[in-house]
Amino acid sequence: FLFVLNVFVVFVFCVSLVYLLFSCLDRPDPLEYFNREVQKRRDEETNLWSTPGDPSHSERADDRTLHTLLQARNQTRMGSTGYRRLSVDIEAMRDTRREVRDKWKTILENLGFMAEADSLLNVTAGTSQDRMRDAPAARAMLNMLHTETSIFNSNKNPPPERYLFILDRLIYLDIAEDFVAKDPTGLGINLPLLLARMNGAQADDDDDEEDESDASDKS
C-alpha cells in the first residue's frame, strides 16, 4: 500500500511540475510585451499612417506603398545600393506626412495650444471611430479642408483618415472654426464659404437620415 501511495504522490508531483512548466511558457513576458508596445508606438509616430486603425496598412494606396517599401527594405541587405534607394523613398513619404502634421501643429500653437498640440495630434491604432463625438461634422470639415485649402499639400488623393479624429477633438473643444480661420501658413482659407459648405453637407446628411427613418416607419 505504501508503495502505491508513493507512486501516486510522485505521479501527482510530476503532473503538477509539468503543468507549472507549461503555465510559465504560456505566460507572456512583461518585458517583451513592453518592448513590443514601444516599437509599435515608435512605428506609428514615425510613419504617421493615414489610416491608423488598419493594422495591415493595405486599405489606402499611400499606406500600402509605404508599407511595401518598408517590407522590401527589411529584406534587403543593409548598406547596399538597393537599401539606400529604398530608404530615400521611405523618408520622402515620411517627410511629406510630417510636413502636413507640422502645418496642423503650427496652427494649433498659434491658437495658444503650445503644450497640448502634440496630444491633440496624436492618433494611434487604438483610436476608434466608435468614440467620436460628432463624426459627420468632422467628416464634412475634413472634406472641405481637403478640397478648399492646401493644408494637405495635394487634393489628388483622399485626405488622411487620421485627421478625422483630430477634427472631432477640435469640434468637441469648440475650436474647430478658430482652427480653420487661423491662417499662419498662407493656406488662403475662405472661412465663410468653407463653413457654409460644411453646414450644407451636414444638412444633407440629416435629410438622408430622416428619409431613411421615414422609409423604415412606412415599411
C-alpha positions as CSV (number, residue, x, y, z in Angstrom):
1,F,0.0,0.0,0.0
2,L,2.8,2.4,0.9
3,F,4.5,1.7,-2.4
4,V,1.3,2.5,-4.3
5,L,0.9,5.7,-2.3
6,N,4.4,6.8,-3.0
7,V,3.9,6.1,-6.7
8,F,0.7,8.2,-6.7
9,V,2.4,11.1,-4.9
10,V,5.3,11.1,-7.3
11,F,2.8,11.0,-10.2
12,V,0.9,13.9,-8.8
13,F,4.1,15.8,-8.3
14,C,5.3,15.2,-11.9
15,V,1.9,16.3,-13.3
16,S,2.0,19.5,-11.2
17,L,5.5,20.2,-12.3
18,V,4.6,19.8,-16.0
19,Y,1.5,22.0,-15.6
20,L,3.6,24.7,-13.9
21,L,6.2,24.5,-16.6
22,F,3.7,24.9,-19.4
23,S,2.0,27.7,-17.5
24,C,5.3,29.6,-17.4
25,L,5.8,29.1,-21.1
26,D,2.4,30.3,-22.0
27,R,2.6,33.4,-19.7
28,P,3.6,36.5,-21.8
29,D,6.9,38.1,-20.8
30,P,6.1,41.6,-19.4
31,L,9.4,43.0,-20.8
32,E,8.7,41.5,-24.2
33,Y,5.2,43.0,-24.2
34,F,6.5,46.4,-23.2
35,N,9.2,46.4,-25.9
36,R,6.6,45.4,-28.5
37,E,4.3,48.2,-27.5
38,V,7.2,50.7,-27.5
39,Q,8.1,49.6,-31.0
40,K,4.5,49.9,-32.2
41,R,4.2,53.4,-30.8
42,R,7.5,54.4,-32.4
43,D,6.3,52.9,-35.7
44,E,3.1,54.9,-35.5
45,E,4.9,58.2,-34.7
46,T,7.5,57.7,-37.5
47,N,5.2,56.6,-40.3
48,L,2.1,58.7,-39.4
49,W,-0.2,56.1,-41.1
50,S,-3.1,57.7,-43.0
51,T,-5.5,55.0,-41.6
52,P,-4.1,54.2,-38.2
53,G,-6.8,51.6,-37.5
54,D,-5.7,49.4,-40.4
55,P,-3.1,47.0,-39.0
56,S,-2.4,45.6,-42.4
57,H,-1.8,49.1,-43.9
58,S,-3.5,47.9,-47.1
59,E,-6.7,49.9,-47.2
60,R,-5.2,53.1,-48.6
61,A,-2.8,53.2,-51.6
62,D,-0.4,55.6,-49.8
63,D,-0.2,53.4,-46.7
64,R,0.1,50.3,-48.8
65,T,3.0,51.9,-50.8
66,L,4.9,52.9,-47.7
67,H,4.3,49.5,-46.0
68,T,5.6,47.7,-49.1
69,L,8.7,49.9,-49.2
70,L,9.4,49.1,-45.5
71,Q,8.9,45.4,-46.1
72,A,11.2,45.5,-49.1
73,R,13.9,47.3,-47.1
74,N,13.7,44.8,-44.3
75,Q,14.5,42.0,-46.8
76,T,17.4,44.0,-48.3
77,R,21.0,43.9,-47.1
78,M,21.7,47.0,-45.0
79,G,24.2,49.3,-46.6
80,S,23.6,48.0,-50.2
81,T,22.6,50.3,-53.0
82,G,19.1,48.9,-53.0
83,Y,18.8,49.5,-49.3
84,R,19.8,53.2,-49.7
85,R,17.4,53.7,-52.5
86,L,14.5,52.3,-50.5
87,S,15.5,54.4,-47.5
88,V,15.4,57.6,-49.7
89,D,11.8,56.7,-51.0
90,I,10.7,55.9,-47.4
91,E,12.0,59.1,-46.0
92,A,10.4,61.1,-48.8
93,M,7.0,59.7,-47.9
94,R,7.6,60.2,-44.2
95,D,8.7,63.8,-44.8
96,T,5.5,64.6,-46.8
97,R,3.4,63.3,-43.9
98,R,5.5,65.2,-41.3
99,E,5.1,68.4,-43.3
100,V,1.3,68.1,-43.1
101,R,1.4,67.3,-39.4
102,D,3.7,70.3,-38.9
103,K,1.2,72.6,-40.6
104,W,-1.6,71.4,-38.2
105,K,0.8,71.8,-35.2
106,T,1.7,75.4,-36.2
107,I,-2.0,76.4,-36.4
108,L,-2.7,74.8,-33.0
109,E,0.3,76.5,-31.5
110,N,-0.8,79.9,-32.9
111,L,-4.1,79.3,-31.3
112,G,-2.3,79.0,-27.9
113,F,-2.2,75.2,-27.6
114,M,1.6,75.0,-27.4
115,A,1.6,72.4,-24.7
116,E,-1.4,70.5,-26.0
117,A,-0.6,70.4,-29.7
118,D,1.2,67.1,-29.7
119,S,-1.5,65.4,-27.7
120,L,-4.3,66.7,-29.9
121,L,-2.4,65.4,-33.0
122,N,-1.7,62.0,-31.5
123,V,-3.7,59.3,-33.3
124,T,-2.9,55.6,-32.7
125,A,-4.1,52.3,-33.9
126,G,-6.3,52.1,-30.8
127,T,-8.2,55.3,-31.7
128,S,-11.7,54.2,-32.7
129,Q,-14.5,55.9,-34.7
130,D,-17.0,54.5,-32.2
131,R,-15.7,57.0,-29.6
132,M,-16.0,60.0,-31.9
133,R,-18.5,62.7,-30.7
134,D,-19.5,64.2,-34.0
135,A,-18.2,62.1,-36.9
136,P,-20.5,63.7,-39.6
137,A,-19.3,67.3,-38.8
138,A,-15.7,66.1,-38.6
139,R,-16.0,64.4,-41.9
140,A,-17.6,67.4,-43.6
141,M,-14.9,69.7,-42.3
142,L,-12.1,67.2,-43.4
143,N,-13.5,67.1,-46.9
144,M,-13.8,70.9,-47.1
145,L,-10.2,71.4,-45.8
146,H,-9.1,68.9,-48.4
147,T,-10.8,70.5,-51.4
148,E,-10.6,74.2,-50.4
149,T,-7.2,74.5,-48.9
150,S,-3.6,73.4,-49.3
151,I,-3.3,72.0,-45.8
152,F,-2.8,68.5,-47.1
153,N,-0.3,69.6,-49.9
154,S,-2.3,67.8,-52.5
155,N,-6.0,67.1,-53.1
156,K,-5.5,64.4,-55.7
157,N,-5.7,61.6,-53.0
158,P,-8.3,61.3,-50.3
159,P,-7.5,63.2,-47.1
160,P,-5.7,61.0,-44.4
161,E,-8.3,59.5,-42.0
162,R,-6.1,60.3,-39.0
163,Y,-7.1,63.9,-39.3
164,L,-10.8,63.0,-39.0
165,F,-10.2,62.1,-35.3
166,I,-8.2,65.3,-34.8
167,L,-11.0,67.4,-36.2
168,D,-13.5,65.6,-34.0
169,R,-11.5,66.6,-31.0
170,L,-11.3,70.2,-32.1
171,I,-15.1,70.3,-32.7
172,Y,-15.6,68.9,-29.2
173,L,-13.3,71.6,-27.7
174,D,-15.2,74.2,-29.8
175,I,-12.1,75.4,-31.5
176,A,-12.6,73.9,-35.0
177,E,-13.8,77.2,-36.6
178,D,-10.9,79.1,-35.0
179,F,-8.6,76.4,-36.4
180,V,-9.9,76.9,-39.9
181,A,-9.9,80.7,-39.6
182,K,-6.3,80.8,-38.4
183,D,-4.1,81.3,-41.4
184,P,-0.4,81.4,-40.3
185,T,0.9,79.3,-43.1
186,G,-0.8,81.1,-46.0
187,L,-3.4,78.5,-46.7
188,G,-5.8,81.0,-48.2
189,I,-8.9,79.6,-46.5
190,N,-12.2,81.2,-47.3
191,L,-13.8,80.7,-43.9
192,P,-17.4,81.8,-44.7
193,L,-17.5,79.7,-47.8
194,L,-15.9,76.7,-46.0
195,L,-18.4,76.8,-43.1
196,A,-21.4,77.3,-45.4
197,R,-20.4,74.2,-47.4
198,M,-19.7,72.3,-44.3
199,N,-23.1,73.1,-42.8
200,G,-24.7,72.3,-46.1
201,A,-23.1,68.9,-46.1
202,Q,-24.3,68.3,-42.6
203,A,-27.8,69.3,-43.6
204,D,-27.7,66.8,-46.4
205,D,-26.7,64.0,-44.0
206,D,-29.5,64.9,-41.7
207,D,-32.0,64.8,-44.5
208,D,-30.7,61.4,-45.6
209,E,-31.1,60.0,-42.1
210,E,-34.7,61.4,-41.9
211,D,-35.6,59.9,-45.3
212,E,-34.3,56.5,-44.1
213,S,-36.2,56.8,-40.9
214,D,-39.5,57.7,-42.7
215,A,-39.0,54.8,-45.1
216,S,-38.5,52.3,-42.3
217,D,-41.6,53.6,-40.5
218,K,-43.7,53.2,-43.6
219,S,-42.5,49.7,-44.1
